[in-house]
Amino acid sequence: MTARGNVTNRCGWSTSNPLMVAYHDREWGVPLHNDRKLFELLVLEAMQAGLSWNVVLQKRDNFRGAFHAFDPERVARYTERDIHRLLGNPGIIRNRLKIAATISNAQLFLDTREAHRTFDKYIWQFVGGKPLVNRFRRLAQIPARTKESDAMSHDLRQRGFKFVGSTICYALMQSAGMVNDHLVDCFRHREVSS
């Protein structure tokens, strides 16, 4: 991407392929307040555990098809039959523990949403309702976890959620724009801060 002949600066992690570039340029770090999309991120970040985001992103459309467009009401009703269906789907990450956790997390997502009126209201409380804007200059400065992600992880675990360690929670916070971790020289830093 160029602007008046100048190369546009991006966060270094995002340039491995066009899908990652598009995700970085359009989604990552943009404040997200849609419950269904937040459920999607909760599922995908859990699926990423032990893998790269690139692997998950390559399979995201397959996940959307396999998990009924991340409809938490439908996923919460999945049975053992659905687990077998998903384990047979080569287009997704076929990990029994992660699939079972997705189903139980969907049930807990609905409970949490009911208790707080929206899941959005619940999850954004961990950053005081507005994005935390960081000013990192190098990728090495970006933490894997913070006190906010520790608090989110602790609370989610207390509610019974699985695959919600602090590192996964921080990745969710980054994806959902709860924190702006675009590097200061990345063209998106200012855009998502506006």
FIKEDREN-38734 format. One record per residue: residue number from 1; residue in three letters; x, y, z of N, C-alpha, C, O in turn. Coordinates in Angstrom, 2 decimals. Layout:
N
  pos  code      n_X      n_Y      n_Z     ca_X     ca_Y     ca_Z      c_X      c_Y      c_Z      o_X      o_Y      o_Z
  NUM   ALA        X        Y        Z        X        Y        Z        X        Y        Z        X        Y        Z
...
% end
This chain:
194
  pos  code      n_X      n_Y      n_Z     ca_X     ca_Y     ca_Z      c_X      c_Y      c_Z      o_X      o_Y      o_Z
    1   MET     0.85    -1.18     0.00     0.00     0.00     0.00     0.89     1.24     0.00     1.85     1.33     0.77
    2   THR     0.59     2.15    -0.84     1.37     3.38    -0.88     0.45     4.58    -0.78    -0.72     4.54    -1.16
    3   ALA     1.00     5.64    -0.28     0.28     6.90    -0.20     1.20     7.98    -0.76     2.21     8.32    -0.16
    4   ARG     0.83     8.50    -1.93     1.65     9.52    -2.61     3.09     9.06    -2.78     4.03     9.84    -2.60
    5   GLY     3.25     7.80    -3.14     4.58     7.28    -3.41     5.33     6.81    -2.19     6.39     6.20    -2.32
    6   ASN     4.82     7.07    -1.00     5.48     6.64     0.23     4.94     5.29     0.68     3.75     5.02     0.56
    7   VAL     5.81     4.47     1.19     5.38     3.19     1.72     4.68     3.42     3.04     5.17     4.17     3.89
    8   THR     3.53     2.77     3.22     2.79     2.89     4.47     3.38     1.95     5.50     3.58     0.77     5.23
    9   ASN     3.66     2.48     6.67     4.20     1.66     7.75     3.09     0.86     8.43     2.02     1.39     8.73
   10   ARG     3.38    -0.42     8.66     2.48    -1.31     9.37     3.24    -1.99    10.49     4.47    -2.03    10.48
   11   CYS     2.50    -2.52    11.45     3.10    -3.35    12.49     3.75    -4.56    11.82     3.14    -5.19    10.96
   12   GLY     4.98    -4.87    12.22     5.76    -5.91    11.55     5.12    -7.29    11.52     5.39    -8.06    10.59
   13   TRP     4.29    -7.63    12.50     3.68    -8.96    12.54     2.67    -9.17    11.43     2.30   -10.31    11.14
   14   SER     2.22    -8.10    10.81     1.05    -8.17     9.91     1.38    -8.36     8.44     0.46    -8.44     7.62
   15   THR     2.63    -8.43     8.08     2.98    -8.35     6.65     3.30    -9.68     5.99     3.82    -9.71     4.88
   16   SER     2.99   -10.80     6.66     3.38   -12.10     6.12     2.57   -12.53     4.90     3.08   -13.27     4.06
   17   ASN     1.33   -12.08     4.78     0.51   -12.44     3.62    -0.66   -11.45     3.51    -0.94   -10.72     4.46
   18   PRO    -1.34   -11.43     2.36    -2.42   -10.45     2.16    -3.56   -10.56     3.17    -4.17    -9.54     3.51
   19   LEU    -3.86   -11.75     3.65    -4.93   -11.92     4.62    -4.58   -11.24     5.95    -5.42   -10.59     6.58
   20   MET    -3.32   -11.40     6.37    -2.87   -10.75     7.60    -2.84    -9.23     7.43    -3.21    -8.50     8.35
   21   VAL    -2.42    -8.76     6.27    -2.40    -7.32     6.01    -3.82    -6.76     6.09    -4.05    -5.73     6.72
   22   ALA    -4.77    -7.44     5.44    -6.15    -6.98     5.46    -6.71    -6.97     6.88    -7.40    -6.03     7.27
   23   TYR    -6.42    -8.02     7.65    -6.89    -8.09     9.03    -6.31    -6.92     9.85    -7.03    -6.25    10.59
   24   HIS    -5.02    -6.69     9.71    -4.36    -5.58    10.40    -4.98    -4.24    10.01    -5.27    -3.42    10.87
   25   ASP    -5.17    -4.03     8.71    -5.60    -2.74     8.20    -7.07    -2.43     8.48    -7.45    -1.26     8.55
   26   ARG    -7.90    -3.47     8.63    -9.35    -3.24     8.74    -9.95    -3.61    10.09   -10.98    -3.05    10.48
   27   GLU    -9.33    -4.55    10.81   -10.00    -5.09    12.00    -9.22    -4.93    13.30    -9.77    -4.47    14.30
   28   TRP    -7.95    -5.30    13.30    -7.19    -5.39    14.55    -7.10    -4.03    15.24    -6.64    -3.05    14.64
   29   GLY    -7.53    -3.98    16.47    -7.44    -2.75    17.24    -8.62    -1.82    17.09    -8.66    -0.78    17.75
   30   VAL    -9.58    -2.17    16.25   -10.77    -1.33    16.08   -11.76    -1.68    17.21   -12.13    -2.84    17.35
   31   PRO   -12.18    -0.69    18.00   -13.10    -0.98    19.11   -14.36    -1.70    18.63   -15.07    -1.24    17.74
   32   LEU   -14.61    -2.85    19.25   -15.70    -3.74    18.85   -16.71    -3.83    19.98   -16.35    -4.09    21.13
   33   HIS   -17.97    -3.59    19.66   -19.02    -3.59    20.68   -20.20    -4.48    20.31   -21.27    -4.36    20.91
   34   ASN   -20.04    -5.36    19.35   -21.09    -6.26    18.91   -20.93    -7.60    19.62   -19.89    -8.25    19.49
   35   ASP   -21.94    -8.02    20.38   -21.82    -9.24    21.17   -21.48   -10.47    20.34   -20.65   -11.28    20.74
   36   ARG   -22.10   -10.61    19.20   -21.83   -11.80    18.37   -20.38   -11.80    17.88   -19.74   -12.85    17.86
   37   LYS   -19.88   -10.64    17.49   -18.49   -10.54    17.06   -17.53   -10.77    18.23   -16.46   -11.36    18.06
   38   LEU   -17.92   -10.32    19.40   -17.09   -10.58    20.58   -17.06   -12.07    20.90   -16.03   -12.60    21.32
   39   PHE   -18.18   -12.76    20.70   -18.20   -14.21    20.89   -17.29   -14.88    19.87   -16.55   -15.81    20.20
   40   GLU   -17.34   -14.41    18.63   -16.46   -14.95    17.59   -14.99   -14.82    18.01   -14.22   -15.77    17.89
   41   LEU   -14.61   -13.65    18.49   -13.22   -13.45    18.92   -12.87   -14.34    20.10   -11.77   -14.88    20.17
   42   LEU   -13.80   -14.50    21.04   -13.58   -15.38    22.18   -13.28   -16.81    21.71   -12.38   -17.46    22.22
   43   VAL   -14.05   -17.27    20.73   -13.85   -18.61    20.18   -12.52   -18.70    19.44   -11.73   -19.61    19.67
   44   LEU   -12.28   -17.75    18.55   -11.07   -17.81    17.71    -9.79   -17.65    18.53    -8.80   -18.32    18.26
   45   GLU    -9.81   -16.77    19.52    -8.62   -16.61    20.35    -8.34   -17.89    21.14    -7.18   -18.26    21.34
   46   ALA    -9.40   -18.57    21.60    -9.21   -19.85    22.29    -8.66   -20.91    21.33    -7.81   -21.71    21.70
   47   MET    -9.15   -20.89    20.11    -8.66   -21.85    19.11    -7.19   -21.60    18.79    -6.47   -22.53    18.41
   48   GLN    -6.74   -20.36    18.93    -5.36   -20.01    18.62    -4.37   -20.59    19.62    -3.20   -20.74    19.30
   49   ALA    -4.81   -20.92    20.82    -3.89   -21.37    21.88    -2.92   -22.42    21.34    -3.33   -23.48    20.87
   50   GLY    -1.64   -22.10    21.41    -0.59   -23.00    20.94    -0.33   -22.92    19.44     0.53   -23.63    18.92
   51   LEU    -1.06   -22.06    18.75    -0.92   -21.92    17.29    -0.67   -20.45    16.96    -0.60   -19.60    17.85
   52   SER    -0.55   -20.16    15.68    -0.39   -18.76    15.26    -1.74   -18.19    14.84    -2.64   -18.93    14.43
   53   TRP    -1.87   -16.87    14.95    -3.09   -16.22    14.51    -3.29   -16.41    13.01    -4.42   -16.48    12.54
   54   ASN    -2.21   -16.50    12.28    -2.31   -16.71    10.84    -3.06   -18.00    10.53    -3.88   -18.03     9.62
   55   VAL    -2.78   -19.07    11.28    -3.48   -20.35    11.07    -4.98   -20.16    11.30    -5.79   -20.63    10.51
   56   VAL    -5.33   -19.48    12.38    -6.74   -19.25    12.71    -7.40   -18.39    11.64    -8.52   -18.68    11.21
   57   LEU    -6.73   -17.35    11.23    -7.28   -16.43    10.24    -7.54   -17.15     8.91    -8.54   -16.89     8.24
   58   GLN    -6.63   -18.05     8.53    -6.80   -18.81     7.29    -8.06   -19.69     7.35    -8.66   -19.98     6.32
   59   LYS    -8.45   -20.10     8.56    -9.58   -21.00     8.72   -10.85   -20.28     9.21   -11.87   -20.92     9.44
   60   ARG   -10.80   -18.97     9.37   -11.91   -18.23     9.96   -13.22   -18.45     9.22   -14.24   -18.69     9.87
   61   ASP   -13.24   -18.38     7.91   -14.48   -18.60     7.17   -15.02   -20.01     7.40   -16.23   -20.20     7.50
   62   ASN   -14.13   -20.99     7.48   -14.56   -22.36     7.77   -15.16   -22.46     9.16   -16.16   -23.15     9.37
   63   PHE   -14.55   -21.76    10.13   -15.11   -21.72    11.48   -16.51   -21.11    11.47   -17.42   -21.61    12.13
   64   ARG   -16.67   -20.03    10.72   -17.99   -19.38    10.66   -19.05   -20.34    10.14   -20.17   -20.39    10.66
   65   GLY   -18.70   -21.11     9.13   -19.64   -22.10     8.61   -19.91   -23.22     9.60   -21.05   -23.62     9.80
   66   ALA   -18.85   -23.72    10.21   -18.97   -24.86    11.12   -19.70   -24.52    12.41   -20.39   -25.37    12.98
   67   PHE   -19.56   -23.28    12.88   -20.17   -22.87    14.14   -21.36   -21.93    13.94   -21.60   -21.03    14.75
   68   HIS   -22.11   -22.15    12.86   -23.34   -21.40    12.60   -23.15   -19.90    12.79   -23.87   -19.24    13.54
   69   ALA   -22.16   -19.37    12.10   -21.85   -17.93    12.10   -21.65   -17.39    13.51   -21.97   -16.24    13.81
   70   PHE   -21.12   -18.25    14.38   -20.84   -17.88    15.77   -22.08   -17.37    16.51   -22.01   -16.41    17.27
   71   ASP   -23.19   -18.04    16.25   -24.42   -17.73    16.97   -24.34   -18.41    18.34   -24.45   -19.63    18.42
   72   PRO   -24.15   -17.66    19.43   -23.93   -18.30    20.73   -25.12   -19.13    21.20   -24.94   -20.13    21.90
   73   GLU   -26.34   -18.73    20.83   -27.51   -19.51    21.22   -27.48   -20.90    20.59   -27.80   -21.89    21.25
   74   ARG   -27.11   -20.96    19.32   -27.02   -22.27    18.65   -25.87   -23.09    19.18   -26.02   -24.28    19.47
   75   VAL   -24.70   -22.46    19.30   -23.52   -23.19    19.77   -23.76   -23.73    21.18   -23.30   -24.83    21.50
   76   ALA   -24.45   -22.99    22.01   -24.73   -23.42    23.39   -25.57   -24.69    23.43   -25.55   -25.41    24.43
   77   ARG   -26.30   -24.98    22.37   -27.14   -26.18    22.32   -26.47   -27.36    21.63   -27.09   -28.41    21.46
   78   TYR   -25.21   -27.21    21.23   -24.52   -28.32    20.56   -24.46   -29.54    21.48   -24.39   -29.44    22.70
   79   THR   -24.51   -30.69    20.82   -24.47   -31.97    21.53   -23.22   -32.75    21.11   -22.39   -32.26    20.34
   80   GLU   -23.10   -33.93    21.63   -21.99   -34.81    21.26   -21.96   -35.06    19.75   -20.90   -35.20    19.15
   81   ARG   -23.13   -35.11    19.16   -23.21   -35.28    17.70   -22.52   -34.12    16.97   -21.82   -34.33    15.99
   82   ASP   -22.74   -32.91    17.47   -22.08   -31.75    16.87   -20.57   -31.80    17.07   -19.81   -31.40    16.19
   83   ILE   -20.14   -32.28    18.23   -18.70   -32.42    18.47   -18.10   -33.37    17.44   -17.03   -33.08    16.90
   84   HIS   -18.76   -34.49    17.17   -18.26   -35.44    16.16   -18.25   -34.80    14.78   -17.31   -35.01    14.00
   85   ARG   -19.29   -34.03    14.47   -19.35   -33.33    13.17   -18.16   -32.39    13.04   -17.50   -32.36    12.00
   86   LEU   -17.88   -31.63    14.09   -16.78   -30.67    14.05   -15.42   -31.36    14.00   -14.51   -30.90    13.31
   87   LEU   -15.28   -32.46    14.72   -14.01   -33.21    14.69   -13.73   -33.79    13.30   -12.58   -34.07    12.97
   88   GLY   -14.77   -33.96    12.51   -14.60   -34.48    11.16   -14.42   -33.40    10.11   -14.31   -33.71     8.92
   89   ASN   -14.40   -32.15    10.51   -14.30   -31.04     9.58   -12.83   -30.64     9.41   -12.25   -30.04    10.31
   90   PRO   -12.22   -30.96     8.25   -10.80   -30.63     8.05   -10.52   -29.14     7.88    -9.36   -28.73     7.87
   91   GLY   -11.56   -28.33     7.74   -11.37   -26.89     7.53   -11.18   -26.09     8.80   -10.91   -24.89     8.75
   92   ILE   -11.34   -26.76     9.96   -11.17   -26.05    11.24   -10.08   -26.72    12.06    -9.52   -27.74    11.65
   93   ILE    -9.80   -26.16    13.20    -8.85   -26.77    14.14    -9.63   -27.83    14.91   -10.55   -27.52    15.66
   94   ARG    -9.25   -29.08    14.72   -10.02   -30.20    15.27    -9.41   -30.68    16.58    -8.75   -31.72    16.64
   95   ASN    -9.64   -29.92    17.60    -9.15   -30.23    18.93   -10.37   -30.42    19.83   -11.12   -29.47    20.06
   96   ARG   -10.56   -31.63    20.34   -11.75   -31.95    21.12   -11.92   -31.02    22.33   -13.02   -30.55    22.61
   97   LEU   -10.82   -30.76    23.03   -10.91   -29.89    24.22   -11.35   -28.48    23.85   -12.17   -27.88    24.55
   98   LYS   -10.81   -27.95    22.76   -11.18   -26.59    22.34   -12.62   -26.54    21.85   -13.33   -25.56    22.09
   99   ILE   -13.06   -27.58    21.16   -14.44   -27.62    20.67   -15.41   -27.73    21.85   -16.41   -27.02    21.89
  100   ALA   -15.11   -28.61    22.79   -15.97   -28.75    23.98   -16.00   -27.45    24.77   -17.04   -27.05    25.28
  101   ALA   -14.84   -26.79    24.88   -14.78   -25.51    25.59   -15.61   -24.45    24.88   -16.24   -23.62    25.54
  102   THR   -15.63   -24.47    23.56   -16.43   -23.51    22.81   -17.91   -23.65    23.15   -18.61   -22.65    23.30
  103   ILE   -18.37   -24.88    23.28   -19.78   -25.11    23.60   -20.09   -24.64    25.03   -21.06   -23.91    25.24
  104   SER   -19.27   -25.03    25.98   -19.53   -24.59    27.37   -19.33   -23.09    27.50   -20.06   -22.43    28.24
  105   ASN   -18.35   -22.52    26.78   -18.16   -21.07    26.82   -19.36   -20.33    26.23   -19.70   -19.24    26.69
  106   ALA   -20.00   -20.92    25.21   -21.21   -20.30    24.64   -22.31   -20.23    25.69   -23.01   -19.22    25.79
  107   GLN   -22.47   -21.29    26.46   -23.48   -21.30    27.52   -23.16   -20.23    28.57   -24.05   -19.50    29.02
  108   LEU   -21.90   -20.14    28.95   -21.47   -19.15    29.94   -21.54   -17.73    29.38   -21.84   -16.79    30.11
  109   PHE   -21.27   -17.58    28.09   -21.40   -16.29    27.41   -22.83   -15.78    27.55   -23.05   -14.62    27.87
  110   LEU   -23.81   -16.67    27.31   -25.21   -16.28    27.41   -25.58   -15.89    28.84   -26.29   -14.92    29.07
  111   ASP   -25.08   -16.67    29.81   -25.33   -16.35    31.22   -24.74   -14.99    31.58   -25.38   -14.18    32.26
  112   THR   -23.52   -14.75    31.13   -22.84   -13.49    31.44   -23.54   -12.32    30.76   -23.70   -11.25    31.35
  113   ARG   -23.96   -12.53    29.53   -24.69   -11.49    28.80   -25.99   -11.14    29.52   -26.34    -9.97    29.65
  114   GLU   -26.69   -12.16    29.99   -27.95   -11.92    30.70   -27.71   -11.15    32.00   -28.49   -10.26    32.35
  115   ALA   -26.66   -11.49    32.71   -26.36   -10.83    33.99   -25.94    -9.37    33.82   -26.13    -8.56    34.72
  116   HIS   -25.37    -9.04    32.66   -24.84    -7.68    32.43   -25.58    -6.93    31.33   -25.14    -5.85    30.92
  117   ARG   -26.67    -7.47    30.85   -27.46    -6.92    29.75   -26.81    -7.12    28.39   -27.51    -7.41    27.41
  118   THR   -25.49    -6.96    28.29   -24.75    -7.29    27.08   -23.39    -7.85    27.50   -22.86    -7.50    28.56
  119   PHE   -22.83    -8.70    26.66   -21.48    -9.18    26.93   -20.50    -8.04    26.75   -19.49    -7.95    27.44
  120   ASP   -20.81    -7.17    25.81   -20.00    -5.98    25.55   -19.79    -5.17    26.83   -18.67    -4.80    27.17
  121   LYS   -20.87    -4.91    27.54   -20.78    -4.13    28.78   -19.89    -4.85    29.79   -19.07    -4.23    30.46
  122   TYR   -20.06    -6.16    29.88   -19.25    -6.95    30.81   -17.76    -6.87    30.45   -16.93    -6.56    31.31
  123   ILE   -17.42    -7.16    29.21   -16.00    -7.32    28.83   -15.26    -5.98    28.83   -14.09    -5.93    29.19
  124   TRP   -15.94    -4.91    28.44   -15.29    -3.61    28.37   -15.05    -2.99    29.74   -14.31    -2.01    29.86
  125   GLN   -15.67    -3.54    30.78   -15.42    -3.00    32.13   -13.96    -3.15    32.54   -13.46    -2.39    33.38
  126   PHE   -13.26    -4.12    31.94   -11.88    -4.37    32.33   -10.91    -3.29    31.85    -9.77    -3.23    32.30
  127   VAL   -11.38    -2.43    30.95   -10.57    -1.28    30.52   -11.30     0.03    30.81   -11.00     1.06    30.21
  128   GLY   -12.26    -0.03    31.72   -12.98     1.18    32.09   -13.91     1.71    31.02   -14.28     2.88    31.04
  129   GLY   -14.29     0.85    30.07   -15.26     1.23    29.04   -14.70     1.94    27.83   -15.44     2.26    26.90
  130   LYS   -13.39     2.20    27.82   -12.80     2.86    26.64   -11.42     2.27    26.38   -10.77     1.78    27.30
  131   PRO   -10.96     2.32    25.12    -9.68     1.70    24.77    -8.50     2.32    25.51    -8.43     3.53    25.73
  132   LEU    -7.58     1.45    25.88    -6.29     1.89    26.41    -5.37     2.10    25.21    -5.17     1.18    24.41
  133   VAL    -4.81     3.28    25.09    -3.96     3.60    23.94    -2.50     3.55    24.38    -2.05     4.35    25.19
  134   ASN    -1.78     2.58    23.82    -0.36     2.44    24.12     0.47     3.16    23.06    -0.03     3.47    21.97
  135   ARG     1.72     3.41    23.37     2.59     4.13    22.44     3.91     3.38    22.28     4.99     3.91    22.52
  136   PHE     3.78     2.12    21.87     4.97     1.28    21.70     5.65     1.61    20.37     5.00     1.90    19.37
  137   ARG     6.98     1.55    20.40     7.77     1.81    19.20     8.30     0.54    18.57     8.63     0.52    17.38
  138   ARG     8.39    -0.53    19.35     8.92    -1.82    18.85     8.00    -2.94    19.28     7.39    -2.88    20.35
  139   LEU     7.90    -3.97    18.45     7.07    -5.13    18.78     7.47    -5.75    20.11     6.61    -6.23    20.86
  140   ALA     8.77    -5.73    20.42     9.27    -6.34    21.66     8.73    -5.64    22.90     8.76    -6.22    23.99
  141   GLN     8.23    -4.43    22.77     7.68    -3.70    23.92     6.24    -4.14    24.25     5.78    -3.91    25.37
  142   ILE     5.55    -4.75    23.31     4.16    -5.12    23.53     4.11    -6.31    24.48     4.72    -7.34    24.22
  143   PRO     3.38    -6.16    25.59     3.33    -7.25    26.56     2.45    -8.41    26.08     1.62    -8.24    25.20
  144   ALA     2.66    -9.57    26.67     1.80   -10.73    26.39     0.58   -10.72    27.30    -0.43   -11.37    27.00
  145   ARG     0.67    -9.98    28.41    -0.42    -9.89    29.36    -0.26    -8.61    30.18     0.83    -8.04    30.24
  146   THR    -1.33    -8.18    30.79    -1.32    -6.98    31.62    -2.19    -7.21    32.85    -2.84    -8.25    32.97
  147   LYS    -2.20    -6.26    33.75    -3.07    -6.39    34.92    -4.53    -6.45    34.50    -5.34    -7.12    35.15
  148   GLU    -4.89    -5.77    33.42    -6.26    -5.81    32.92    -6.61    -7.19    32.37    -7.69    -7.72    32.63
  149   SER    -5.68    -7.77    31.60    -5.97    -9.11    31.07    -5.94   -10.15    32.19    -6.66   -11.15    32.13
  150   ASP    -5.09    -9.93    33.20    -5.10   -10.83    34.37    -6.46   -10.79    35.05    -7.01   -11.84    35.41
  151   ALA    -7.00    -9.59    35.23    -8.31    -9.44    35.89    -9.41   -10.07    35.05   -10.29   -10.75    35.59
  152   MET    -9.38    -9.86    33.74   -10.37   -10.46    32.86   -10.29   -11.98    32.92   -11.31   -12.66    33.05
  153   SER    -9.10   -12.51    32.81    -8.89   -13.95    32.86    -9.41   -14.53    34.17   -10.11   -15.55    34.18
  154   HIS    -9.07   -13.89    35.26    -9.50   -14.37    36.58   -11.02   -14.41    36.67   -11.60   -15.39    37.13
  155   ASP   -11.67   -13.34    36.22   -13.12   -13.27    36.31   -13.79   -14.30    35.39   -14.75   -14.96    35.78
  156   LEU   -13.28   -14.43    34.17   -13.84   -15.42    33.24   -13.68   -16.83    33.79   -14.61   -17.64    33.70
  157   ARG   -12.53   -17.13    34.36   -12.31   -18.46    34.94   -13.25   -18.70    36.12   -13.77   -19.80    36.28
  158   GLN   -13.45   -17.67    36.94   -14.37   -17.80    38.07   -15.78   -18.15    37.59   -16.53   -18.84    38.28
  159   ARG   -16.13   -17.66    36.40   -17.44   -17.94    35.81   -17.49   -19.32    35.14   -18.56   -19.80    34.77
  160   GLY   -16.31   -19.96    35.00   -16.26   -21.29    34.41   -15.75   -21.37    32.99   -15.65   -22.46    32.43
  161   PHE   -15.43   -20.22    32.37   -14.91   -20.23    31.00   -13.59   -20.99    30.94   -12.83   -21.03    31.91
  162   LYS   -13.33   -21.59    29.78   -12.09   -22.32    29.55   -11.31   -21.69    28.40   -11.89   -20.99    27.56
  163   PHE   -10.00   -21.93    28.37    -9.11   -21.34    27.36    -9.19   -19.81    27.41    -9.31   -19.15    26.38
  164   VAL    -9.11   -19.29    28.61    -9.17   -17.84    28.82    -8.04   -17.39    29.74    -8.26   -16.58    30.65
  165   GLY    -6.84   -17.91    29.51    -5.69   -17.44    30.26    -5.42   -15.98    29.95    -5.98   -15.42    29.00
  166   SER    -4.57   -15.37    30.74    -4.31   -13.94    30.59    -3.75   -13.59    29.21    -4.10   -12.55    28.66
  167   THR    -2.90   -14.44    28.65    -2.34   -14.16    27.32    -3.43   -14.19    26.26    -3.46   -13.34    25.37
  168   ILE    -4.34   -15.16    26.34    -5.46   -15.23    25.40    -6.36   -14.01    25.59    -6.82   -13.42    24.61
  169   CYS    -6.60   -13.63    26.85    -7.43   -12.45    27.10    -6.80   -11.18    26.55    -7.50   -10.31    26.02
  170   TYR    -5.46   -11.07    26.66    -4.83    -9.87    26.12    -4.93    -9.85    24.59    -5.14    -8.79    24.00
  171   ALA    -4.78   -11.00    23.96    -4.95   -11.07    22.50    -6.37   -10.67    22.11    -6.58    -9.98    21.12
  172   LEU    -7.35   -11.09    22.90    -8.74   -10.70    22.66    -8.89    -9.18    22.81    -9.56    -8.54    22.00
  173   MET    -8.27    -8.63    23.83    -8.34    -7.18    24.05    -7.74    -6.42    22.87    -8.27    -5.40    22.45
  174   GLN    -6.64    -6.93    22.33    -6.02    -6.30    21.17    -6.93    -6.39    19.95    -7.15    -5.41    19.25
  175   SER    -7.45    -7.60    19.70    -8.31    -7.82    18.53    -9.56    -6.96    18.59    -9.99    -6.40    17.58
  176   ALA   -10.16    -6.86    19.79   -11.42    -6.13    19.96   -11.23    -4.64    20.15   -12.20    -3.92    20.38
  177   GLY    -9.99    -4.16    20.05    -9.74    -2.73    20.18    -9.87    -2.20    21.60    -9.99    -1.00    21.80
  178   MET    -9.86    -3.09    22.57    -9.89    -2.65    23.96    -8.56    -2.01    24.34    -8.48    -1.19    25.25
  179   VAL    -7.52    -2.40    23.61    -6.22    -1.74    23.70    -5.76    -1.44    22.28    -6.01    -2.22    21.36
  180   ASN    -5.10    -0.33    22.10    -4.51     0.00    20.81    -3.01    -0.29    20.92    -2.26     0.50    21.49
  181   ASP    -2.61    -1.43    20.37    -1.20    -1.81    20.37    -0.54    -1.67    19.01     0.53    -2.24    18.77
  182   HIS    -1.17    -0.91    18.11    -0.47    -0.58    16.88     0.76     0.24    17.27     0.67     1.11    18.13
  183   LEU     1.88    -0.04    16.65     3.08     0.75    16.92     2.84     2.19    16.51     2.06     2.47    15.60
  184   VAL     3.51     3.11    17.17     3.25     4.53    16.91     3.57     4.94    15.49     3.00     5.91    14.98
  185   ASP     4.49     4.22    14.82     4.79     4.59    13.44     3.91     3.84    12.43     4.07     4.01    11.23
  186   CYS     2.98     3.02    12.92     2.03     2.33    12.05     0.91     3.30    11.70     0.42     4.03    12.57
  187   PHE     0.50     3.30    10.45    -0.54     4.25    10.02    -1.87     4.03    10.74    -2.69     4.94    10.81
  188   ARG    -2.09     2.82    11.29    -3.37     2.53    11.97    -3.40     3.06    13.40    -4.48     3.20    13.97
  189   HIS    -2.25     3.35    14.00    -2.25     3.80    15.39    -3.14     5.02    15.56    -4.01     5.04    16.43
  190   ARG    -2.92     6.01    14.76    -3.70     7.24    14.86    -5.15     7.01    14.42    -6.07     7.56    15.03
  191   GLU    -5.36     6.20    13.38    -6.72     5.98    12.88    -7.62     5.32    13.92    -8.76     5.74    14.10
  192   VAL    -7.11     4.29    14.61    -7.97     3.62    15.59    -8.05     4.39    16.90    -8.90     4.09    17.74
  193   SER    -7.19     5.37    17.09    -7.23     6.20    18.29    -8.22     7.36    18.14    -8.59     8.01    19.12
  194   SER    -8.63     7.62    16.92    -9.52     8.78    16.66   -10.94     8.50    17.08   -11.81     9.36    16.93
% end
